[in-house]
Amino acid sequence: MKYFPIFVDAEHIHCLLVGAGEVAARKCELLLKTPARITIVSPWVSDTVSRLASEHKQITLIERKFKDPDIEGKQMIFVATDDEQVNKHIHDIAHAKNLLVNVVDNTPLCKFITPSIVDRSPIIIAMSSGGVAPVLLRYIRQKLESVIPANIKLLGNFSEKFRNRVKGALSSVTDRRYFWEEVLDGDIGESVLQGNDELAEEKLDKALIAYKNGNKPAGQVYLVGAGPGDPDLLTFRALRLMQKADIVVYDRLVSPDILELVRRDAEKIYVGKAKSNHTIPQEEINELLAKEALAGNRVVRLKGGDPFIFGRGGEEIETLVEHGVDFQVVPGITAASGAASYAGIPLTHRDHAQSVTFTTGHLKDNTINLNWPALVQQNHTLVFYMGLTGLSIICEKLIEHGMSKTMPIALVQAATRSDQKVVTGTLETIVDNPTTATLKPPTLIIVGTVVELHESLNWFTQGNVDH
């Protein structure tokens, strides 16, 4: 992050704007949304800037060329002239005095940049691409403008009005956050958005008294499926709960990109399991979830894929039930579905497979104890989770129980992520493929004639495939 995002109090800021053309006018209009004092220096003044200066007392217009002393007493400088030498000179003298200077449309000469803004004052959303993708930024802003209701500012004004009252009643930062989240998410916030402030205030007073007397919600656990890795595959509900969590307990299969979406000040506890190295035993994870919820925390148990498909979610819920802890389960896209979709391998297809089996290829005592005869079926797809280490045994057992040596097989590493890798072959050739030896968990194994469709249907990472 090259540019550190901050919001500057403009109440006592004096800004210098050098230039008075239409580009400068746009900067001036933006500054006029704040209480900042504005001095504009330019030998030539556009009609727009002239009009703004006549309409707003906070603007001082000086119609002459820039002079070095003009920067004295200013805290922020915008340069919007068409003279590159003047622009560079102002940048240099401002930089020497450690002043914030922005040369419009010249990122290397900017000590700060103005973000793209969604204005719902007092709610302000500011976005930046670091000056490298302004068109993309405008596109994102348009999307936000369309989904954020204009009256969201009513909630901002309501929060501001009662902020001190709530702060005086609830001394704990955590209690205040819980209270406000309930207010904004519940019927009080709904009343505000409908313009019924009187009813909203009455409800808030009652809720605040109850909260102060200790009648606040108990902790809860949310078992959230994080999907196979691509953050775009998260459900809306998963994202909302991740943003509300006090504590996030996550495993090795949760990608860094998804963790970035967790509320910034939430406590993150890693309980990942790697091959032959269980960081925390499952029983302790179960107890940890219950303990944190009983302490009044909102706990998100973030699990790769889906909590109920090889995610041990059932075991964790059983412990929560024993302790009387409330919980919710948020399904996620399981690894099999994600890997197959992003590798262009339909798990079922009218011409290839009318059924599919998900099973585990986890090694125990150097073997895999499965009902192999039941797995060897016609017109069927097999998906093995956690089977990379036991790949040779899986191939041997399938062949031993009647599956053709030429049956297609695919290995999908890091499914749905930018580093996804797909290796295809047959039961007879896949183990000896040199690329197979380079794969690392998480890697999913897909067996069946549907794998033949990969070459024609693969759409995601065309260059990251090995046959």
C-alpha positions as CSV (number, residue, x, y, z in Angstrom):
1,M,0.0,0.0,0.0
2,K,2.0,3.0,-1.3
3,Y,-0.6,5.6,-0.3
4,F,-1.8,5.6,3.3
5,P,-5.5,6.5,3.3
6,I,-6.5,9.2,5.8
7,F,-9.3,11.8,6.2
8,V,-7.9,15.2,7.0
9,D,-9.9,17.7,9.2
10,A,-10.4,20.6,6.8
11,E,-11.8,23.0,9.4
12,H,-8.5,24.9,9.8
13,I,-6.8,24.0,6.4
14,H,-5.7,26.7,4.0
15,C,-5.4,25.3,0.5
16,L,-3.5,26.9,-2.4
17,L,-4.8,26.2,-5.9
18,V,-2.4,27.2,-8.7
19,G,-4.3,27.5,-12.0
20,A,-7.9,28.5,-12.8
21,G,-8.9,26.4,-15.8
22,E,-11.6,23.8,-15.9
23,V,-9.3,21.1,-14.3
24,A,-8.7,23.5,-11.5
25,A,-12.4,24.2,-11.3
26,R,-13.1,20.5,-10.6
27,K,-10.6,20.5,-7.7
28,C,-12.1,23.8,-6.4
29,E,-15.6,22.3,-6.4
30,L,-14.4,19.3,-4.4
31,L,-12.6,21.6,-1.9
32,L,-15.8,23.6,-1.5
33,K,-17.5,20.6,0.0
34,T,-15.3,21.2,3.0
35,P,-14.8,24.3,5.2
36,A,-11.2,24.8,4.0
37,R,-10.0,28.3,3.0
38,I,-9.0,28.4,-0.7
39,T,-6.6,30.7,-2.4
40,I,-6.5,30.5,-6.2
41,V,-3.5,32.0,-8.0
42,S,-3.6,32.3,-11.8
43,P,-3.0,35.0,-14.5
44,W,-6.0,33.7,-16.4
45,V,-9.3,32.6,-14.9
46,S,-12.0,30.5,-16.5
47,D,-15.7,31.4,-16.3
48,T,-16.4,28.5,-13.9
49,V,-13.7,29.5,-11.4
50,S,-14.7,33.1,-11.7
51,R,-18.3,32.2,-10.8
52,L,-17.2,30.0,-7.9
53,A,-15.1,32.8,-6.5
54,S,-18.0,35.2,-6.7
55,E,-20.4,32.8,-5.0
56,H,-18.2,31.5,-2.1
57,K,-16.6,33.7,0.5
58,Q,-14.0,31.1,1.4
59,I,-12.3,31.6,-1.9
60,T,-9.7,34.3,-2.4
61,L,-8.8,34.8,-6.1
62,I,-5.5,36.4,-7.1
63,E,-5.2,37.1,-10.8
64,R,-1.4,37.0,-11.5
65,K,1.4,34.5,-12.0
66,F,2.5,32.3,-9.2
67,K,5.1,33.6,-6.8
68,D,7.1,31.4,-4.4
69,P,5.8,33.2,-1.2
70,D,2.3,32.1,-2.2
71,I,2.9,28.8,-0.5
72,E,3.5,30.4,2.9
73,G,0.8,29.7,5.4
74,K,-0.7,26.9,3.3
75,Q,-1.1,23.3,4.4
76,M,-2.2,21.8,1.1
77,I,-1.4,22.7,-2.5
78,F,-3.0,21.7,-5.8
79,V,-1.2,22.6,-9.0
80,A,-3.3,22.6,-12.2
81,T,-1.5,24.6,-14.8
82,D,-0.5,23.5,-18.3
83,D,3.1,24.7,-17.8
84,E,5.3,21.6,-16.8
85,Q,8.2,23.8,-15.6
86,V,5.9,25.8,-13.3
87,N,4.3,22.5,-12.0
88,K,7.7,21.0,-11.3
89,H,9.0,24.2,-9.6
90,I,6.0,24.4,-7.2
91,H,6.3,20.7,-6.4
92,D,10.0,21.2,-5.5
93,I,9.6,24.2,-3.2
94,A,6.5,22.6,-1.5
95,H,8.3,19.3,-1.0
96,A,11.3,21.1,0.5
97,K,9.0,22.6,3.1
98,N,7.2,19.2,3.7
99,L,3.9,20.5,2.4
100,L,1.3,18.3,0.9
101,V,1.3,19.0,-2.8
102,N,-0.7,17.5,-5.7
103,V,0.2,18.1,-9.3
104,V,-2.9,17.2,-11.2
105,D,-2.5,14.3,-13.6
106,N,1.2,13.9,-12.7
107,T,1.4,11.1,-10.1
108,P,5.2,11.2,-9.7
109,L,4.8,14.8,-8.5
110,C,2.1,14.1,-6.0
111,K,2.8,13.8,-2.3
112,F,-0.9,12.9,-1.9
113,I,-3.6,11.9,-4.3
114,T,-7.3,12.8,-4.2
115,P,-9.5,9.6,-4.1
116,S,-12.6,8.8,-5.9
117,I,-15.4,9.7,-3.6
118,V,-18.9,8.4,-2.8
119,D,-20.4,11.2,-0.8
120,R,-23.3,10.4,1.6
121,S,-22.2,12.9,4.2
122,P,-21.5,12.3,7.0
123,I,-20.6,8.9,5.5
124,I,-17.8,9.3,3.0
125,I,-16.3,6.4,1.0
126,A,-13.0,7.2,-0.6
127,M,-11.2,4.9,-3.1
128,S,-7.9,5.0,-4.9
129,S,-5.9,3.1,-7.5
130,G,-2.7,4.9,-6.7
131,G,-3.2,6.8,-9.9
132,V,-2.7,3.7,-12.2
133,A,-6.3,2.9,-13.1
134,P,-8.6,5.9,-12.9
135,V,-11.2,4.4,-15.4
136,L,-11.5,1.3,-13.3
137,L,-11.9,3.4,-10.2
138,R,-14.8,5.4,-11.8
139,Y,-16.4,2.1,-12.7
140,I,-16.2,0.8,-9.1
141,R,-17.6,4.1,-7.8
142,Q,-20.5,3.9,-10.2
143,K,-21.3,0.5,-8.9
144,L,-21.1,1.7,-5.3
145,E,-23.3,4.7,-6.1
146,S,-25.9,2.4,-7.4
147,V,-26.1,0.0,-4.4
148,I,-25.7,2.5,-1.5
149,P,-29.0,4.2,-0.8
150,A,-28.8,8.0,-0.8
151,N,-30.6,8.0,2.6
152,I,-27.8,6.0,4.3
153,K,-26.7,9.5,5.5
154,L,-29.7,9.4,7.8
155,L,-28.1,6.5,9.8
156,G,-24.9,8.5,9.9
157,N,-26.7,11.6,11.3
158,F,-28.6,9.4,13.8
159,S,-25.4,7.8,15.0
160,E,-23.7,11.2,15.4
161,K,-26.6,12.5,17.4
162,F,-26.6,9.7,20.0
163,R,-22.9,8.8,20.0
164,N,-22.1,10.6,23.2
165,R,-25.2,9.3,25.0
166,V,-24.3,5.7,24.1
167,K,-20.6,6.3,25.1
168,G,-21.7,7.7,28.5
169,A,-23.9,4.7,29.1
170,L,-21.6,1.9,27.9
171,S,-17.9,2.2,29.0
172,S,-16.7,-0.8,27.0
173,V,-15.7,-0.3,23.4
174,T,-16.8,-3.9,22.6
175,D,-20.2,-3.3,24.3
176,R,-20.7,-0.1,22.3
177,R,-19.8,-1.8,19.0
178,Y,-22.3,-4.6,19.7
179,F,-25.0,-2.1,20.6
180,W,-24.5,0.0,17.5
181,E,-24.4,-3.1,15.3
182,E,-27.8,-4.2,16.7
183,V,-29.2,-0.7,16.3
184,L,-28.1,-0.3,12.7
185,D,-28.9,-3.9,11.7
186,G,-32.3,-4.0,13.4
187,D,-35.7,-2.3,13.5
188,I,-34.2,0.9,15.0
189,G,-32.1,1.4,11.9
190,E,-35.1,0.6,9.7
191,S,-37.1,3.3,11.4
192,V,-34.3,5.8,10.8
193,L,-34.2,5.0,7.1
194,Q,-37.9,5.4,6.9
195,G,-37.6,8.9,8.4
196,N,-39.3,8.0,11.7
197,D,-36.7,9.5,14.0
198,E,-39.1,9.9,16.9
199,L,-39.9,6.2,17.0
200,A,-36.2,5.3,16.5
201,E,-35.1,7.4,19.4
202,E,-37.7,5.9,21.7
203,K,-36.6,2.4,20.7
204,L,-32.9,3.3,21.2
205,D,-33.5,4.7,24.7
206,K,-35.2,1.4,25.7
207,A,-32.5,-0.7,24.1
208,L,-29.7,1.3,25.8
209,I,-31.3,0.8,29.2
210,A,-31.6,-2.9,28.7
211,Y,-28.0,-3.2,27.4
212,K,-26.7,-1.2,30.4
213,N,-28.5,-3.5,32.8
214,G,-26.7,-6.5,31.2
215,N,-29.5,-7.7,29.0
216,K,-27.3,-8.1,26.0
217,P,-27.1,-11.0,23.5
218,A,-25.0,-14.0,24.4
219,G,-22.1,-15.0,22.2
220,Q,-22.6,-17.1,19.1
221,V,-20.6,-19.3,16.7
222,Y,-20.9,-19.1,13.0
223,L,-19.5,-22.0,11.0
224,V,-18.8,-20.3,7.7
225,G,-17.7,-22.1,4.5
226,A,-15.0,-20.0,2.9
227,G,-15.1,-21.8,-0.4
228,P,-12.2,-23.2,-2.3
229,G,-10.1,-20.0,-2.3
230,D,-11.4,-17.3,-4.7
231,P,-12.9,-14.6,-2.5
232,D,-15.5,-13.8,-5.2
233,L,-17.1,-17.2,-4.4
234,L,-18.0,-16.2,-0.8
235,T,-21.7,-15.9,-0.1
236,F,-23.1,-12.4,1.0
237,R,-24.0,-13.9,4.3
238,A,-20.5,-15.2,4.9
239,L,-19.0,-11.8,4.1
240,R,-21.4,-10.0,6.4
241,L,-20.7,-12.4,9.4
242,M,-16.9,-12.1,8.8
243,Q,-17.3,-8.3,9.1
244,K,-19.1,-8.7,12.4
245,A,-16.9,-11.3,14.1
246,D,-14.9,-10.6,17.3
247,I,-12.9,-13.7,16.8
248,V,-12.1,-15.7,13.7
249,V,-10.9,-19.3,14.0
250,Y,-9.5,-20.3,10.6
251,D,-7.7,-23.3,9.0
252,R,-4.9,-23.8,6.5
253,L,-7.3,-23.9,3.5
254,V,-8.6,-20.4,4.0
255,S,-6.7,-18.2,1.4
256,P,-5.0,-14.9,2.4
257,D,-7.3,-13.0,0.1
258,I,-10.3,-14.2,2.1
259,L,-8.7,-13.4,5.4
260,E,-8.2,-9.8,4.1
261,L,-12.1,-9.5,4.2
262,V,-12.3,-10.2,7.9
263,R,-13.0,-7.2,10.1
264,R,-9.7,-5.5,10.7
265,D,-9.7,-5.5,14.5
266,A,-11.0,-9.1,14.9
267,E,-8.7,-11.5,16.7
268,K,-7.6,-14.2,14.3
269,I,-6.7,-17.7,15.7
270,Y,-5.0,-20.1,13.3
271,V,-5.9,-23.8,13.9
272,G,-4.7,-25.2,10.6
273,K,-3.7,-28.8,10.0
274,A,-1.0,-29.8,7.7
275,K,0.0,-33.4,6.8
276,S,1.3,-35.2,9.9
277,N,1.2,-31.9,11.8
278,H,-2.0,-31.0,13.6
279,T,-1.4,-27.5,15.1
280,I,-4.3,-27.9,17.5
281,P,-6.2,-31.2,18.1
282,Q,-9.8,-31.2,16.8
283,E,-11.1,-31.7,20.3
284,E,-9.4,-28.5,21.5
285,I,-10.7,-26.6,18.5
286,N,-14.2,-27.7,19.5
287,E,-13.7,-26.5,23.1
288,L,-12.1,-23.2,21.9
289,L,-15.2,-22.3,19.9
290,A,-17.5,-23.0,22.9
291,K,-15.3,-21.2,25.4
292,E,-15.1,-18.0,23.3
293,A,-18.8,-17.9,22.6
294,L,-19.6,-18.4,26.3
295,A,-17.4,-15.4,27.0
296,G,-19.8,-13.3,25.0
297,N,-17.9,-13.2,21.7
298,R,-19.2,-13.6,18.2
299,V,-17.0,-16.3,16.8
300,V,-16.6,-17.1,13.1
301,R,-15.2,-20.6,12.4
302,L,-13.9,-20.0,8.9
303,K,-13.4,-23.3,7.1
304,G,-12.1,-23.9,3.6
305,G,-14.8,-25.3,1.3
306,D,-18.0,-26.2,3.0
307,P,-18.2,-26.9,6.8
308,F,-20.2,-30.2,6.3
309,I,-18.1,-31.8,3.5
310,F,-14.9,-33.1,5.1
311,G,-14.9,-30.0,7.3
312,R,-15.6,-31.7,10.6
313,G,-18.4,-29.1,11.1
314,G,-20.7,-31.8,12.6
315,E,-18.1,-32.5,15.4
316,E,-17.8,-28.9,16.2
317,I,-21.5,-28.4,16.4
318,E,-22.0,-31.3,18.7
319,T,-19.7,-29.7,21.2
320,L,-21.5,-26.4,20.9
321,V,-24.8,-28.2,21.6
322,E,-23.3,-29.8,24.7
323,H,-22.3,-26.4,26.0
324,G,-25.6,-24.7,25.1
325,V,-24.0,-22.3,22.6
326,D,-26.1,-20.9,19.8
327,F,-24.7,-21.4,16.3
328,Q,-25.4,-20.9,12.6
329,V,-24.0,-22.7,9.6
330,V,-23.2,-20.8,6.4
331,P,-22.6,-23.2,3.5
332,G,-19.7,-22.7,1.1
333,I,-18.7,-23.9,-2.3
334,T,-17.0,-27.2,-1.6
335,A,-13.6,-27.8,-3.1
336,A,-14.9,-30.5,-5.5
337,S,-17.4,-28.1,-7.1
338,G,-14.8,-25.3,-7.2
339,A,-12.0,-27.4,-8.6
340,A,-14.2,-29.0,-11.2
341,S,-15.8,-25.8,-12.4
342,Y,-12.5,-23.9,-12.6
343,A,-10.8,-26.8,-14.4
344,G,-13.6,-27.2,-17.0
345,I,-14.5,-30.7,-15.7
346,P,-18.3,-31.2,-15.2
347,L,-18.7,-33.7,-12.3
348,T,-21.8,-35.0,-14.1
349,H,-22.5,-35.1,-17.8
350,R,-25.2,-36.9,-19.8
351,D,-22.6,-38.6,-22.0
352,H,-20.1,-39.5,-19.2
353,A,-21.4,-39.7,-15.6
354,Q,-24.8,-39.8,-14.0
355,S,-23.5,-39.9,-10.5
356,V,-20.6,-38.6,-8.4
357,T,-18.9,-39.7,-5.2
358,F,-16.9,-37.5,-2.8
359,T,-14.5,-39.5,-0.6
360,T,-11.3,-39.0,1.3
361,G,-8.0,-40.2,0.1
362,H,-6.3,-39.7,3.5
363,L,-3.6,-42.2,4.4
364,K,-3.7,-44.1,7.6
365,D,-1.0,-46.6,8.4
366,N,0.2,-46.3,4.8
367,T,-3.1,-47.4,3.3
368,I,-6.5,-46.1,2.4
369,N,-9.4,-48.0,3.9
370,L,-12.3,-47.5,1.4
371,N,-15.0,-49.7,-0.2
372,W,-13.1,-49.9,-3.4
373,P,-15.5,-52.3,-5.3
374,A,-18.3,-49.8,-4.6
375,L,-16.2,-46.9,-6.1
376,V,-15.6,-48.7,-9.4
377,Q,-18.8,-48.0,-11.3
378,Q,-19.7,-47.3,-14.9
379,N,-20.7,-43.7,-15.8
380,H,-19.5,-42.4,-12.5
381,T,-17.2,-39.6,-11.3
382,L,-14.9,-40.0,-8.2
383,V,-13.5,-37.0,-6.3
384,F,-10.8,-37.7,-3.7
385,Y,-10.1,-35.1,-1.0
386,M,-6.7,-35.1,0.7
387,G,-5.5,-37.8,-1.6
388,L,-2.2,-36.4,-3.0
389,T,0.1,-38.3,-0.7
390,G,-1.8,-41.5,-1.4
391,L,-2.2,-41.0,-5.2
392,S,-0.2,-44.2,-6.1
393,I,-2.4,-46.3,-3.8
394,I,-5.6,-44.8,-5.2
395,C,-4.6,-45.6,-8.7
396,E,-3.4,-49.1,-7.8
397,K,-6.6,-49.9,-5.9
398,L,-8.9,-48.7,-8.6
399,I,-7.1,-50.7,-11.2
400,E,-7.0,-53.7,-8.9
401,H,-10.8,-53.6,-8.5
402,G,-11.6,-53.4,-12.2
403,M,-11.2,-49.8,-13.4
404,S,-9.4,-49.4,-16.7
405,K,-5.8,-48.3,-16.6
406,T,-6.6,-45.7,-19.3
407,M,-9.3,-44.1,-17.1
408,P,-8.7,-40.3,-17.2
409,I,-7.6,-38.6,-14.0
410,A,-7.0,-34.9,-13.1
411,L,-5.2,-33.4,-10.2
412,V,-6.2,-29.8,-9.4
413,Q,-4.0,-27.8,-7.1
414,A,-5.1,-24.6,-5.4
415,A,-8.5,-24.7,-7.1
416,T,-10.0,-21.3,-8.1
417,R,-7.0,-19.4,-7.0
418,S,-4.6,-17.4,-9.3
419,D,-2.0,-20.2,-8.9
420,Q,-4.3,-23.0,-9.8
421,K,-2.6,-25.9,-11.6
422,V,-4.2,-28.8,-13.4
423,V,-2.4,-32.0,-14.3
424,T,-4.2,-34.7,-16.3
425,G,-3.3,-38.2,-17.4
426,T,-4.6,-41.8,-16.8
427,L,-4.5,-44.1,-13.8
428,E,-1.5,-45.7,-15.4
429,T,0.5,-42.6,-16.2
430,I,-0.4,-39.9,-13.7
431,V,2.0,-41.0,-10.9
432,D,5.0,-40.9,-13.2
433,N,4.2,-37.5,-14.7
434,P,7.1,-35.3,-13.6
435,T,4.7,-32.4,-12.9
436,T,2.8,-34.5,-10.5
437,A,5.8,-34.5,-8.2
438,T,5.7,-30.7,-8.0
439,L,2.2,-30.5,-6.7
440,K,1.4,-29.6,-3.1
441,P,-1.8,-29.6,-1.0
442,P,-4.5,-28.6,-1.3
443,T,-4.9,-30.8,-4.4
444,L,-8.1,-32.5,-5.4
445,I,-8.2,-35.7,-7.5
446,I,-11.0,-36.2,-10.1
447,V,-11.4,-39.7,-11.7
448,G,-13.7,-40.4,-14.6
449,T,-14.3,-39.9,-18.3
450,V,-15.5,-36.4,-17.6
451,V,-11.8,-35.4,-17.3
452,E,-11.7,-35.8,-21.1
453,L,-13.7,-32.6,-21.4
454,H,-11.1,-30.6,-19.6
455,E,-9.1,-29.7,-22.7
456,S,-12.1,-28.2,-24.5
457,L,-14.0,-26.7,-21.6
458,N,-11.1,-25.3,-19.5
459,W,-11.6,-21.6,-19.2
460,F,-9.7,-20.4,-16.2
461,T,-5.9,-20.9,-16.5
462,Q,-5.2,-22.0,-20.0
463,G,-1.4,-21.7,-19.5
464,N,-1.2,-23.6,-16.2
465,V,-2.1,-27.0,-17.4
466,D,0.0,-30.2,-17.9
467,H,-1.1,-33.3,-19.8
